[in-house]
Amino acid sequence: MRVVIVGAGDVGTYIAEDLAESHEIAVVDTDGERVAELESTLGVTAIEGDGRSLDALEAAGIDEAEIVIASTDDDAVNVMVCGAVRNSTDAYTIARAKSADLYETWETFDDALGIDLLLPVDRLTAAALVRTVALPGALAVSTFVDGEVEMAEFDLAADADLVGKSVAEADEFPSLTFAGVIRDGTVQIPSGETVFAADDRVVVIGSPSSVRRFARRLTPGAALDPDDDVVIVGGGTVGTRIAELLEQGGYTPRLVEHDPERVATLDEELPETTVIEGDVTTAGFLTETSIDEADLLVGTLDDETNYVLALLAKNVGTGHTAAVVNDSEYVDLFEAAGVDVTVEPRAVVANETTRATLDYADEAATLERDSAEVLEITVDGESVLAGESIVDVAHDLPDGFVVGAVVRDGSLKTPRGGTVVQVGDHVVAFVDTDALDEVAAAL
């Protein structure tokens, strides 16, 4: 499948890296050195030019493209690219957008912008953060099969209850599968004899209730409850959306914003949120807002401010910290400093974009810098799984594959060796990226 990507920034590059092995990719950007580098490293077609130009788009092969992705940092450019494509071809168009107004317009008026799928960066970022902080200790959380199945990643501390136990000994959670273990950067498919070690990254798949029970067991006392004190710093689009989502979950957060006019607006828009006028850069901020008593502090400002704020919060005794990290190079720094949850907007929107281009699965989530994926697949009659028990079909699939959940007629079934998969079942599976092509062909 030919895919044209307009914009070779962080998002466009991430998407190109994810799709280059399985699709024919062309990248358009005004930065000639950038696209030339992608051409050299990924083998994609590089077009130096303005994506709003029909000449540049034609040079990229939009006449043959099935999907065109507008991934620049400029909403207006992305809209114009999709409009030009819609007027010229039948390609499916995807665009990223920062503007909440633009997203609302797209939702309200079908085909008004020539965009088939618009990905609202701030809304997706807020949703990813809230999903993760709601699950204690989780590094990342994804949902599948309309919310029936949840996948979560956890790092095992040296004193974690699982350390030193085998998978068989730890298998006490109904509707939960230990799908993968990432140890020293290497993906392992656990067996019953696999013994968990400190610093392992564990991937579990199961019902949301079972995943939550597992998380509470792993990090007792860390669960976020509606009566906990959650402080959001920053009343921009992301901070406001986080507050809205928390309100929907029964929380009554506090939100700190320095602009008095914005404070007045948010006070009306967020009925269950206490909106506080304050400046995080002032000396009295911590005492004025009682950050030391908060159960969770969420930073949604610039990276430098979020970093300093998280460090200060940790020092004064704030329960947990979370931050939106805009520069991917800072993620490791935040994690090394002990920030509990980091969400990178560019990675979030890039993942959502690549999910929309899948031709081998209904949904997918990428783990541990592309070392593994969790896939949702609807089983058809040609699948190697159809009509077979999991144990019988194991020899037809590579070692880096494990079924984490089976949903049939809206009911979740915990997969075991004797589970027979039927046509129409939704299967959620953990796959080592090295085995992905073989798995995709078989399923």
SEDO-201549 format. One record per residue: residue in three letters; x negated, y, z of N, C-alpha, C in turn. Coordinates in steps of 0.05 Angstrom, whole numbers, plus 5000, padded with zeros to 4 digits. Atoms other than C-alpha are relative to their C-alpha. Layout:
alaXYZXYZXYZ
...
***
This chain:
met498349765000500050005000498250255000
arg501649755001497350694982501250205019
val499249814980497651205038498350254996
val501449755002495751935029500250155027
ile500149854975493552315092499050284994
val500949725003493253075090499250105027
gly501049924975488853335145498049805011
ala502050194991482253025167498850085027
gly500849944973481953285238500149745017
asp500150234982482152825299502349814994
val497750175005489152565284499849864973
gly500350125027488052455209497849794999
thr502250195000481452115222500849745015
tyr499050244985484551655275501849834983
ile498250155017490051465227498649864978
ala501550125022485251345170498449765010
glu501550224989480850905214501849765005
asp498150214993486950505236501149854975
leu498750115024489650395165498149914978
ala501850045022483450355122499549714992
glu500650285006482349605128502349864986
ser497750145011489349415107501550154978
his498749845020491449975060498150164982
glu501649835017488950395003500550295009
ile499649744987487751075035498650224984
ala501249755011486551775006500450215021
val499949794980484952355052499450274986
val500349735012485753095032499550195023
asp500649794980482553665071498350214986
thr501649785011479454335057497049985008
asp502750044990473154115095498749784983
gly501250205018469053775041498149815014
glu501950174985463753515089501549795016
arg498450184983469153205133501149764983
val498850225016472652815077497849834988
ala502250165011465952605047499049805021
glu500950184978464052315115501949765002
leu498050224998470551915117499849814976
glu500450175024469351675046497749815004
ser502550164996462451435066500449785022
thr499850194977464451095132502349814997
leu497650175002471350825115500649904973
gly499450095027471250745040502650114989
val497549885010477351195031499450184977
thr500349805021478551654972500150285013
ala500249744988476352354992500650224980
ile499349775017479552974962499650255015
glu500449744988476953654980502050204987
gly498049825011482754134972502250065020
asp497749914983488954465002502349814995
gly497850195003494353955016502650124991
arg497649875010499654464997499950024969
ser500449985029496854454926500849744987
leu499250235015500253984878497749864986
asp502350115013493653894842498449825019
ala501450174980490353634906501549755006
leu498350244994496153174921500049804977
glu500150185023496152894850497349874998
ala502650125000488652784855499849785020
ala500050214979489952384918501849764992
gly498350225009494951954880502749985012
ile497350014987501652154909502049864982
asp498150135018505051874846500249705007
glu500150294994502951174870500349955030
ala499950034971503451304945502849925009
glu497550074987508750974987500550175025
ile499749834977507351405047498150244998
val501749774998504652115054500350115029
ile500149914972502552355124498750285001
ala501049734997501753095138499250035029
ser501050014973497253115199498250245007
thr501749774994494153815199501050125027
asp499349864975494254265261502150224996
asp498249785007498954755226502749894992
asp497350105006506454595228500950094972
ala499049905026507855045168498749864977
val501450155021502654695126501249724997
asn498850275001505554015144502750004987
val497349985012512554235125499750044969
met500449955029510054505058499049764985
val501050255013506253865043502249814995
cys497850195002512353435056502050104979
gly498149895020516753905015499049964972
ala501250045026511953864956500249714991
val499950285006511753114960502849914994
arg497150075004519353054966500950094972
asn499249895026520153474903498749854977
ser501650125021515153054864500249694999
thr500150294999515752324887502149895019
asp498150134981519851824927498549905024
ala501650094978514251724978501450075027
tyr499049964972516251665052498150205013
thr501649794989513852295087500150015031
ile500349984971511252355159498550255007
ala501449754992509253005193499950025030
arg500249934971506753205262500850295003
ala499149724995509453835294499650075030
lys500149904973508054245356502550155008
ser497849834994514054695351502549845008
ala497550134991520154475391502350094982
asp497849905017524654915347500049854973
leu500150155026522154565284501149725003
tyr499050274996523653885314503050005003
glu497149984997530654105334501450054973
thr498949955027531854365263500149744984
trp500250265015529553705233502149805010
glu498050184989534053315281502850074992
thr497349905005540053745265500849984971
phe499449985029539553805189498449784985
asp501350215015538053165151498950104974
asp501349935026533253255093499550304996
ala500449715004532754005106497150074995
leu502949935003525153985108498549814982
gly501450195016523553415063498349805016
ile501650184982520853015122501749775009
asp498550244992523052305133499649945030
leu500550044971519752245202498350235010
leu501549794988517652835244499249925029
leu501050094974513352685305499350255017
pro500449764983513953225360497849945020
val502450064984507053235392500550035030
asp499749954972509053545458502149825014
arg498050194989515253115469498949725003
leu501250274998511452475454497949995022
thr502149994979505752695501501449995027
ala498650004975510652835557501249735007
ala498850274996514252175548497849805007
ala502150184994507651795548499050035029
leu501049954973505352125612502049915021
val498050074980511952025649500249695002
arg499950295001512151285627497849885017
thr502450114987505251175655500050065030
val500149934972505651555721502249875016
ala497850134986512251215737499349715008
leu500950284994508450545739497450025015
pro502449964984503350545796497649844989
gly502550135008496250405774499749954971
ala500150075029497950335700498250204985
leu501649825018493050615649501550074975
ala498349945023497950565592502449825001
val497550155000505050335582501450034973
ser498449995025508950155519502449825002
thr497550164999515949895508500649884973
phe499450155025518549405456502949905002
val497450125002525149115433502150175015
asp498049814989529249735452499950005030
gly500349984971526449745522500249745016
glu499750264986527549005538497349895010
val502750104993520048875541498150235005
glu501949794994514449275571497249885001
met502950084999506849225563498650215017
ala501549814984502149535614497249905004
glu502850064995494649565625499250105028
phe500949934973491349565693497149935003
asp502850074992484149595718500149885028
leu500150134974482549135776497850125017
ala502049904981479049475834498849765015
ala501350224987474249055875501749875022
asp498350114979479448985931502849934991
ala497350075011485348835885500749725008
asp499050254992489648255906499349774980
leu500550215021488347885840497149914999
val502950075003480747885844499449745014
gly500750264989478147185855502249794996
lys497850195005484846865837500049924971
ser499650095028486246455775502650094990
val497449925012491846615727502249825011
ala498050184989495545995752500850085028
glu499449914973495046245824501550265001
ala498849735000497246945805502749994986
asp497550015017503146705762502449965018
glu497850014981508546865813502250214993
phe498149795007512347415776501849904977
pro498350105022518447195736500150194977
ser499849845025518947435664497550164996
leu502549855004511547645664497949814989
thr502150155012505847395621497450155002
phe502749895001498447525632498949964972
ala500550035029497047665559497150024992
gly502749955008489947905557498350105023
val501949904981483748055597497750134984
ile502349865014478548565573497850035021
arg502250014981471948435609497550094986
asp502449905012465748835594500350064970
gly499549935028468949075529500849774982
thr499450245017470448365505502849905007
val497350094997477548125494500149705006
gln499650284994479447465527502949935002
ile497350114997485847055521499949825025
pro500250154976486846795592501449734999
ser498650254995488446075608500749985030
gly499350034972491145815674497650005018
glu502450024984483945705697498450275001
thr501449755001481646415681500150145028
val500149884973479346755746499650304996
phe500349715002480347505752497650115015
ala502449884987474247935769500450305003
ala500049724997473148635793499350144974
asp500449845024473349155737501249884975
asp498550105023477348705691502350194993
arg497649865008482549065650502149794992
val498050215003488848635652502450114984
val497649925015494548675601502249815006
val497750164995501348425622502350084982
ile497649965016507748345582502349875014
gly497750124987514648235610502350195002
ser497749824996521148535632499050245016
pro500849764985520649245659500049965030
ser499950044971522749015728497749825010
ser502250174992517448465730497450154999
val502449845002512048935706499850195024
arg500049824977514049425760499349855026
arg500650154976513848885814497049935001
phe502850075001506948675790498350255007
ala501549754995504549405792500050065030
arg499749944971507149495863498349815017
arg501750194985503548865885497150064997
leu502849945006497149075852499050255015
thr500849754987497149775882502250085020
pro497849954980501649755944499950295010
gly499849734989504150435967499650214979
ala500649795020502450775901502450064982
ala497749965018509250725868501250285004
leu498849734999512451385850503049975002
asp497150024995519551455877501250284996
pro498749755005524751995863499850205023
asp500349814978523852295932497250105005
asp502849924997516352385923499750294989
asp500649725008513353085914498250004976
val501549995025511253175842499650294992
val500549735008507853825822498950014972
ile500949975028507154015749498850284997
val501349745004502254575732500150074971
gly499749915028504054945669502849974990
gly497250005009510855145642500350024970
gly499850015029509355055569501849774991
thr498250205010512954565524499649735013
val500650274988509453945552500950005029
gly499250004972510354145625503050015004
thr497049984998517654335614501349734993
arg498950265008519053675579499549795021
ile500550184978515753285635502050045023
ala498049944979520253635685502849904992
glu497450105010526353475642500249705003
leu500050304998524552735639500149915029
leu499950074972523252705713502850055012
glu497349954991529953035727501949794991
gln498250225010533352515684499649745016
gly500550244983530051985728500750045029
gly499149954973532852295791497950145018
tyr502149864985526552675812500750305002
thr499749714996526453395838497250125001
pro502849905000519553635817499750295006
arg500749714999516054295829498350064975
leu501549925024513254675769498850285005
val501449754996508055225774499450144973
glu500449855025507855765720499250295007
his501149744993504056425720501650244989
asp498649795014508556825672502850045013
pro497549964987514357145710502549974982
glu497750035018518857175649500649704994
arg499650295004517656435635501149865024
val498950114975519056285708503050035001
ala497149945000525856615702501549824980
thr498750175020527456225639500249715009
leu500150284991525355555668501849955024
asp498350034976529155685732502949954991
glu497350055010535555685690500149734985
glu500050245017533555105644499749745016
leu500750244984531254625699501450025027
pro498449974976536754585752499049855024
glu500950174978533454035793497050055007
thr502949954996526354325790499750275014
thr500749764987523554835837497750144984
val501949865017519955345792498650215017
ile501649834983514355715827498250184983
glu501849825013510756335802497349995014
gly502650024987503356225814497849984979
asp502350015017496456265784497949805011
val501850214990492055645791497150095003
thr502849904999485756065783499550175024
thr500449834976486856455847499249835024
ala501050154977483756255913502249895017
gly497850094982490356185949501949804988
phe498050175014493655725899500549745016
leu499750264987492355065936501750025025
thr498549974975495055316003502950104995
glu497449895005500855705973501949794989
thr498350215012503455095936499949745015
ser500250244983501654575989499349754982
ile500850225018498154145936499149765016
asp501050234984495053725992502249825009
glu497850174992501953466009501449874977
ala498750115024503853285938499249714996
asp500550285006504452555918498849974972
leu501150005027502752715845499750284990
leu500449745013499653315811499549954970
val500350035029500353375735499050264988
gly501149775013495953855697500650014970
thr499349985029498454105629498950254987
leu501349765010493954705618497749924982
asp502350075016487354735580498349795015
asp501550224988482354165592498350095024
glu501849924979477454565634501650065026
thr498449934976482954825681501249745012
asn498950254990486254135686497949845015
tyr502150154987479553825704499350115028
val500649884974477854315759502349965019
leu497650034983484954285785500249715011
ala499950284991484753515789497949955021
leu502250044980478053535826500850135027
leu499249864976480754045876502249845014
ala497750144988487153645886499049745014
lys501150244988483153005899498650075026
asn501649924976478753375950501850075023
val498349914977484653645990502049785008
gly498350224992488252975992502549954985
thr497750065016493452985937500149704993
gly499750295004496152285927498849894974
his500950085027495052195852499950244982
thr500349785019493052625794500449904971
ala499750065028494852625720499450254984
ala500749765016492653075663500449944971
val500050005029493853225591497250084991
val502749945009487053195557500050044970
asn499849935028486753545490497649924983
asp502550085014479553385471499349725007
ser500550284995478252645463497349955014
glu502750044988470952745484500150035031
tyr499849954971473352945554501449775015
val498550214987477452315568498349845020
asp501850154983471651915597499250175025
leu500849834978469652515640502350025021
phe497750004982476652565670500349745015
glu499750264987476951825684497749955020
ala502350034981469951825716500450175025
ala499549824977472252395761502349895018
gly497950124983477851945788502850094994
val497349925008483752255751501549744993
asp498650255002488951705754501249944973
val498750045026492551815688499150224982
thr500649805020490152165626501649934974
val498650045025494252265563498950204980
glu501349845021491152515499502150044977
pro497949955020496352845452499349904972
arg500850085027492452715388500249694997
ala500050295001491751975405502949905000
val497250084998499151925423501450034973
val498749965026501552225357498849834978
ala501350175020496451835317501149715002
asn499050274996498851185348502949984990
glu497250005010506151365333500150004970
thr500149995030504251525261499349734989
thr500850265011500750865249502149795005
arg497850194995506550495281502150034978
ala498049965021511050805229499249894973
thr500950115026506750525173499749705000
leu500450294998506749805197501549854979
asp498650185019508249285145499849715010
tyr500350274989506448675189501449975027
ala498650024974510448835252502050235002
asp498049804995516449225277498950235016
glu501249804982512449585331497249905007
ala502750084991505249585355498950215019
ala501549824982500949885410497149914999
thr502850055001493449945405498750025027
leu501350004973489149775466497050024998
glu502950004996482049905489498550064975
arg501449905024479650315430500149804977
asp499550175023482649855378498949715002
ser501050274997479849205407502349795000
ala497750184999486848905413502550164994
glu497449885005494049035394502249835012
val497650144992500848855422502050054979
leu498249985023505748715366502849905007
glu497250104999513348645362500749904972
ile499450125026515448175306502749875001
thr497450145003522347955283499449754983
val500750255013521547215264502049944977
asp498450085023524047035195499449714993
gly500350285008524546365160497349924990
glu502650065011517646415130497850015021
ser502049974979514146545196499149725010
val501150264990509645985223501349945027
leu498750054974513346075289502849884998
ala497150075003520345925262500549715005
gly499250274995523245305293497949835014
glu502250154988516745115328499750085029
ser500749934973514745075401497450145000
ile502549844999509145535422497649825001
val502350184998504644955440499449864973
asp500450145025505744605373498850184978
val500949815021504345225331497250125007
ala502549874992498045415370497749934981
his502350075018493445035321500250144974
asp499749855025496245445263499250305003
leu500649724995494246105296497250025013
pro502749974989487446385316500050025031
asp500350004971484846365388500850275012
gly499549744989485847115396503050084999
phe497249945002493447075398501549875023
val498350114980498446975454502750135000
val497249894999506047045457500550095029
gly499549894974507847505514502950015008
ala497150004994515447525509501549924975
val498250075022521147265467502850115008
val497449894995527747645463502049884979
arg498150135017533747265435502850105008
asp497349894995540647595429500150185024
gly500149814978538548135478499149895026
ser500850134975536147635530497049944999
leu502950054999528747605550499549715010
lys500950274992525646905553497050015005
thr502950014994518946815587498849764985
pro501050225017514846415537498249815016
arg501750214990511745765558499449814977
gly500850185022508545205517502349874986
gly497750145012515244855506502150184988
thr498049815011519045485486500049984969
val499750025029521845395415500950274990
val499449745012521946035374501949964977
gln497950025021528046135329500050244982
val499749785019529346545268501850225012
gly498549774989531747235289499050095027
asp501249934974527847225355498150244996
his502049794999523847845373497749905017
val502450104986516847625393498150235005
val502149804993512048085430497549855007
ala502450164998504947835424497550185004
phe502749874996497848035445498149884980
val501750105022492847985388497350145002
asp502749895003485248075387499850124972
thr500149865026483948575331498549834979
asp501650175019478848085300501849794987
ala498250215010484647595290502550124986
leu497549875009489748115266500949924972
asp499250065028489547975191501049724998
glu499150285001490247225201502749965013
val497450014987495947315250502250124983
ala498049875017499547805205500949834977
ala499450175022499147325147501849765008
ala498550244991501946745188502750075010
leu497549934988507547125221501950144981
***
